[in-house]
Amino acid sequence: MKIGVIGLGSIGMRHAKNLVALGHSVYGADIRPDLEVPFEIGVDGGDFKREVDAFVIASPTRLHYQHAVMAGEAGKPAFIEKPLSDKERFSYLLPCMIGYNLRFHGCVLKTIEWINAGRIGKPLWANFTCGQFNDKPAYLRDGVVLNWSHEIDLALHLLGPGHLEASSVRIIDGCDDMADILITHENGCRSTIHLDYITKPEQRHFTIQGETGRITCTLPSRNLFLLTPDKEQADWFHCRGSYDQDYIDEMKAFIDRIEGKETPGCTGAEALRVLEICLEVRRQAGMTG
């Protein structure tokens, strides 16, 4: 299959390399005309809409919408790196997959299995934390709410649809570098989400408390625990994969979805619900740009 990759920064290059390794032909476009590419890929100015079968859009967030329009006008399916956008413009144009790759993490898949099997009973509350130090200039990164919206997607994915109850955001030099978010899910469960750019070393974990048990997960070490009310460990799961493999699995799923297969992965409609919460958090903090 021929895939056009728009944006050849670190994440775009990762997707391009994975697609090449999976046996696909890759055409790349980037706003930097002198970009040197360290592997076989056709780099041009993006004038390959008729040549490719699908697009991977990994451009800066502010450009996602215009590149999605380009793919839509060409009649080609699109994968967009998270977040879907930085503004509410996708009410009618939804790509087929969004890059919330934690959905491919083995511990997340096992958590869904445990919840669906009733192993913790009805979920009551949950906490999701992503604290990772990031001192890149603001123009090279999204603020923490958009960038770590993975955790918002994870809360909705694991616990069902919900709405924003409250939020608190710290803004320094025009960039949100810390946020705390409260979501109430339709099933009554409440999720708190902490995101920041200041924590060293990294913390990335979640806890889901149910009526009859508790699930705790440390995402980087890929360990998952199920505890009973008497504090005894009822189950333990360790997945051997890696984030690198999760990205490969994500691209495999995108290709499968293009071919009409049912696959995991965040849909455009699901990503729009995440974006709506992100933008409401930013509005509550007085961030309109």
C-alpha positions in Angstrom: 0.0 0.0 0.0 1.2 3.6 -0.7 0.9 5.9 2.4 1.5 9.6 2.4 3.1 10.8 5.7 2.5 14.5 6.3 5.0 15.9 8.8 8.3 14.2 9.3 9.2 15.2 12.9 9.9 12.5 15.5 6.5 10.9 15.5 5.9 11.2 11.8 9.3 9.6 11.1 8.5 6.9 13.6 5.3 6.1 11.7 7.0 6.3 8.4 9.8 3.9 9.4 7.2 1.4 10.8 5.2 1.5 7.6 8.3 0.9 5.6 9.2 -2.0 7.9 5.7 -3.4 7.4 6.3 -3.5 3.6 4.4 -0.4 2.5 5.6 2.4 0.2 5.9 5.8 1.9 5.7 9.3 0.5 6.7 12.0 2.9 6.1 15.7 3.0 7.4 18.3 5.5 7.4 22.0 5.8 11.2 21.8 6.0 12.4 21.6 2.3 16.0 20.6 3.2 15.0 17.7 5.4 17.4 14.8 5.2 15.7 11.4 5.6 17.9 8.5 6.8 16.0 5.7 5.0 14.2 5.0 1.7 11.2 7.3 1.4 10.0 9.5 -1.3 10.1 13.0 0.0 8.3 15.8 -1.9 6.2 18.8 -1.3 3.0 16.9 -0.7 1.8 16.8 -4.3 1.1 13.1 -4.2 -2.6 13.1 -3.3 -3.5 11.0 -6.4 -0.6 8.5 -5.8 -1.3 7.4 -2.3 -3.9 5.1 -0.8 -4.1 6.8 2.6 -2.5 9.5 4.7 -0.8 9.6 8.1 -1.0 13.2 9.4 1.7 14.0 11.9 2.1 17.7 11.2 1.9 20.3 14.0 -1.5 20.2 15.7 -2.6 23.6 14.3 -2.3 22.1 10.8 -4.2 18.9 11.4 -7.5 20.2 10.1 -6.2 21.6 6.8 -4.3 18.3 6.1 -7.4 16.3 7.0 -9.4 18.4 4.5 -6.7 17.6 1.9 -7.1 13.9 2.6 -10.9 14.2 2.6 -11.0 16.0 -0.7 -8.7 13.4 -2.2 -11.1 10.7 -1.0 -8.4 9.0 1.0 -8.6 7.5 4.6 -6.5 9.3 7.2 -4.8 8.6 10.4 -4.2 11.7 12.5 -1.7 11.9 15.4 -3.2 13.1 18.6 -4.8 15.4 19.4 -7.4 15.6 16.7 -7.0 19.4 16.5 -6.6 22.5 18.7 -10.0 23.9 17.7 -13.5 22.7 17.2 -13.6 22.2 13.4 -14.2 18.5 13.0 -18.0 18.3 13.4 -18.4 16.9 9.8 -14.9 15.7 8.8 -13.7 12.8 10.9 -10.7 10.6 10.0 -10.8 6.9 10.6 -8.2 6.6 13.3 -6.5 8.9 15.8 -3.1 8.3 17.4 -4.1 7.5 21.0 -1.7 4.6 21.1 -2.2 3.7 24.7 -5.2 1.7 23.5 -2.6 -0.8 22.1 -0.8 -1.1 25.5 -1.1 -4.7 26.7 -2.1 -3.6 30.3 -4.9 -1.4 28.9 -6.2 -4.3 26.9 -6.1 -6.5 30.0 -7.8 -3.9 32.1 -10.7 -3.9 29.7 -10.9 -7.7 29.9 -10.9 -7.6 33.7 -13.6 -4.8 33.9 -15.8 -6.6 31.3 -15.4 -9.9 33.3 -16.7 -8.1 36.4 -13.5 -8.7 38.4 -13.8 -5.3 40.2 -17.6 -5.0 40.1 -19.0 -1.6 39.1 -16.3 1.1 38.7 -16.7 3.8 41.4 -13.7 6.1 40.9 -10.5 6.3 38.9 -7.3 8.3 38.8 -5.0 8.8 35.8 -1.6 10.5 36.1 0.9 11.5 33.5 3.8 13.5 34.9 6.7 13.9 32.5 9.3 16.6 32.5 9.3 18.7 29.3 11.3 21.9 28.9 11.1 22.3 25.1 10.2 25.8 23.9 6.4 26.3 23.7 6.5 26.5 19.9 7.8 23.0 19.8 5.1 21.4 21.9 1.4 21.5 22.6 0.4 22.5 26.1 0.0 19.7 28.6 -3.8 19.4 28.2 -3.6 18.7 24.4 -0.3 16.8 24.5 -1.2 14.4 27.3 -4.8 14.0 26.2 -3.9 10.3 26.0 -5.0 10.1 29.6 -8.4 11.7 28.9 -8.9 9.3 26.0 -7.9 6.4 28.4 -10.5 7.5 31.0 -13.3 7.6 28.4 -12.1 4.4 26.7 -12.0 2.4 29.9 -14.9 3.9 31.8 -17.3 5.1 29.1 -18.5 8.5 28.0 -18.4 11.4 30.4 -18.5 15.1 30.8 -16.2 17.7 32.4 -17.1 18.6 36.0 -14.2 20.8 36.9 -10.6 21.6 36.1 -7.6 23.6 37.3 -4.8 24.6 35.0 -1.4 26.3 35.6 -0.2 28.5 32.8 3.4 29.8 32.5 4.6 31.9 29.6 1.4 31.2 27.8 1.7 27.4 28.0 -0.3 25.1 30.2 2.3 23.0 32.1 0.1 21.4 34.8 -3.6 20.5 34.9 -6.0 18.6 37.1 -9.3 17.5 35.5 -12.5 15.9 37.0 -14.8 13.9 34.7 -18.1 12.3 35.7 -18.9 9.3 33.5 -22.4 8.3 32.4 -22.2 5.1 34.6 -21.6 7.3 37.7 -17.9 6.7 38.0 -15.7 9.7 38.6 -12.2 10.1 37.1 -9.5 12.6 38.2 -6.7 13.2 35.7 -3.4 14.9 36.6 -1.1 16.0 33.8 2.2 17.9 34.1 5.5 18.9 32.4 7.4 19.2 35.7 7.7 15.7 37.2 11.1 13.9 37.4 11.3 11.0 37.2 8.3 10.2 35.0 5.1 9.0 36.6 2.5 7.4 34.4 -0.1 5.2 36.1 -3.8 4.7 36.7 -6.0 3.2 39.4 -9.6 2.1 39.0 -11.6 1.3 42.2 -14.6 -0.9 41.8 -17.2 -2.2 44.3 -15.4 -5.5 44.7 -11.8 -4.8 43.8 -9.2 -2.4 42.5 -7.0 -2.3 39.4 -3.7 -0.5 39.5 -1.3 0.0 36.5 2.1 1.4 35.9 2.3 2.0 32.2 6.1 2.4 31.7 6.9 -0.9 33.5 3.8 -2.5 32.0 2.6 -4.1 35.2 -1.0 -4.5 36.2 -2.4 -5.5 39.6 -5.8 -6.6 40.8 -6.5 -6.2 44.5 -9.4 -7.5 46.6 -11.1 -5.6 49.4 -8.9 -7.3 52.0 -5.8 -5.9 50.2 -4.8 -9.3 48.9 -3.3 -9.5 45.4 -5.9 -11.4 43.4 -4.1 -11.2 40.0 -1.0 -9.8 38.3 -0.3 -9.2 34.7 2.9 -8.1 33.0 3.0 -7.5 29.2 6.3 -8.0 27.5 5.8 -5.5 24.7 7.1 -1.9 24.4 5.9 1.4 23.3 7.8 0.8 20.1 5.7 -2.3 19.5 2.5 -0.5 20.4 3.2 2.0 17.6 3.8 -0.8 15.1 0.5 -2.5 16.2 -1.2 0.9 15.8 -0.1 1.2 12.2 -1.1 -2.4 11.5 -4.5 -1.7 12.8 -4.8 1.4 10.6 -4.0 -0.6 7.5 -6.4 -3.3 8.6 -9.1 -0.6 9.1 -8.5 0.7 5.6 -9.1 -2.8 4.3 -12.5 -2.9 6.1 -11.5 -5.0 9.1 -12.7 -4.3 12.6 -9.7 -3.2 14.7 -8.8 -1.5 18.0 -7.8 2.1 17.8 -9.5 5.5 18.5 -12.1 6.6 16.0 -12.6 10.1 14.9 -15.9 10.4 16.8 -14.2 9.2 20.0 -11.3 11.6 19.5 -13.8 14.5 19.0 -15.2 13.8 22.5 -11.7 13.9 23.9 -11.1 17.2 22.1 -14.3 18.7 23.4 -13.2 18.1 27.0 -9.7 19.4 26.3 -11.0 22.6 24.7 -13.5 23.2 27.6 -10.6 22.8 30.1 -8.6 25.4 28.1 -11.6 27.7 28.0 -12.1 27.5 31.7 -8.5 28.4 32.1 -9.0 31.5 29.8 -7.0 29.9 27.0 -8.7 30.7 23.7 -5.8 30.5 21.2 
